[in-house]
Amino acid sequence: MHICVHRTFFIPLQGDRRVEENDVSAHLTQPPPDPRESMPDLPDHVTGVLRRALAKSPGQRYATAGELARALERGGEGGFP
């Protein structure tokens, strides 16, 4: 998420034109990459919680930060597969 925000807002403000329309389109339509690609030891339950937190549909995300924190604490119940 951070990289998307950075590439969408900060790089263009600095005059760098690396942000492509495809980047924004992919953010809106493609699922986020598996976090284990960069952190292979990440537990499955954390991956599930992250997938739910980054869901495209707001109705599929956690309603509050507290709900997300509780999901992490209880081992990811209610996360995405």
C-alpha positions as a printed NumPy array, in Angstrom:
array([[  0.   ,   0.   ,   0.   ],
       [  2.782,   2.384,   0.916],
       [  4.462,   1.963,  -2.46 ],
       [  1.192,   2.69 ,  -4.255],
       [  0.625,   5.871,  -2.258],
       [  4.24 ,   6.898,  -2.799],
       [  4.153,   6.249,  -6.551],
       [  0.739,   7.851,  -6.96 ],
       [  1.273,  11.053,  -5.   ],
       [  4.897,  11.786,  -4.141],
       [  6.807,  10.861,  -7.289],
       [  4.579,  12.955,  -9.603],
       [  4.931,  15.917,  -7.244],
       [  8.688,  15.606,  -7.586],
       [  8.416,  15.798, -11.347],
       [  9.12 ,  12.107, -12.007],
       [  6.806,  10.588, -14.615],
       [  7.354,   6.908, -13.747],
       [  3.76 ,   6.508, -12.592],
       [  1.906,   4.873, -15.422],
       [ -1.823,   4.605, -15.918],
       [ -1.367,   0.827, -15.77 ],
       [ -0.037,   1.098, -12.22 ],
       [ -3.191,   2.805, -11.003],
       [ -5.418,   0.485, -13.011],
       [ -3.664,  -2.568, -11.569],
       [ -4.108,  -1.174,  -8.063],
       [ -7.835,  -0.887,  -8.651],
       [ -8.389,  -4.22 , -10.394],
       [ -5.647,  -6.709,  -9.479],
       [ -5.276,  -8.442,  -6.123],
       [ -2.353,  -7.255,  -4.038],
       [  0.791,  -9.371,  -4.3  ],
       [  1.262, -12.141,  -1.77 ],
       [  3.179, -10.551,   1.122],
       [  5.197, -13.77 ,   1.423],
       [  6.943, -12.853,  -1.839],
       [  9.001, -10.348,   0.136],
       [  8.593, -11.955,   3.579],
       [  8.619, -15.757,   3.079],
       [  8.456, -16.513,   6.813],
       [  5.218, -14.588,   7.324],
       [  2.665, -16.829,   9.086],
       [ -0.381, -17.91 ,   7.088],
       [ -2.802, -16.232,   9.498],
       [ -1.054, -12.874,   9.063],
       [ -1.246, -13.264,   5.286],
       [ -4.994, -13.899,   5.56 ],
       [ -5.513, -10.852,   7.74 ],
       [ -3.523,  -8.681,   5.316],
       [ -5.513,  -9.963,   2.344],
       [ -8.763,  -9.073,   4.068],
       [ -7.435,  -5.65 ,   5.123],
       [ -6.48 ,  -4.913,   1.487],
       [ -9.67 ,  -6.264,  -0.107],
       [-10.962,  -4.205,  -3.035],
       [-14.524,  -4.173,  -1.712],
       [-14.918,  -2.086,   1.456],
       [-17.545,  -4.552,   2.706],
       [-14.922,  -7.292,   2.77 ],
       [-12.4  ,  -5.286,   4.816],
       [-12.25 ,  -4.989,   8.582],
       [-14.664,  -2.333,   9.768],
       [-12.235,  -0.852,  12.287],
       [ -8.555,  -0.917,  13.165],
       [ -9.535,  -2.617,  16.407],
       [-11.219,  -5.425,  14.477],
       [ -8.054,  -5.903,  12.416],
       [ -5.898,  -5.938,  15.579],
       [ -8.173,  -8.543,  17.203],
       [ -7.936, -10.73 ,  14.078],
       [ -4.147, -10.624,  14.317],
       [ -4.266, -11.428,  18.03 ],
       [ -6.566, -14.433,  17.635],
       [ -4.619, -15.961,  14.807],
       [ -6.369, -14.577,  11.755],
       [ -9.897, -15.91 ,  12.167],
       [-12.09 , -14.315,   9.525],
       [ -9.223, -13.517,   7.171],
       [ -9.113, -14.27 ,   3.465],
       [ -7.79 , -17.644,   2.368]])
